[in-house]
């Protein structure tokens, strides 16, 4: 059982920053994903959120909204895992970002929330369904409150 912080970065104008998982990513190679990382012993959730966004996208958190949590049941190398995902919607500077993990992330790009790329990570439909009401503002291009 592990704890992870997952985040969907946006620019406040209806665009989201997504990464395409490369061959050296843990799983789901070639799929588009939001970001995230496991909480390490001694780190708070907020420290993990800021650290992971800096590591993956080379940018800072401008605003963060806690969306909620999900129980994520996966399997890796034949071993069942259970993750508690603490999910965030995070505004970042659309002019100050990059691919901080090119060894894991094949690509990092901005997409309109209404035109997401395929294929997406297997957890994406659950994320969208669970937070639909909070994410609707991204569809309108309005800054989430």
Secondary structure, 3 states (H helix, E strand, C coil): CEEEEEEEEECCCCEEEEEEECCCCCCCCCCEECEEEECCCCCCHHHHHHHHHHHHHCCCCCEEEEEEEEEEEEEECCEEEEEEEEEEEEECCCCCCCCCCCCCEEEEEEEECCCCCCCECCCHHHHHHHCHHHHHHHHCCCCCC
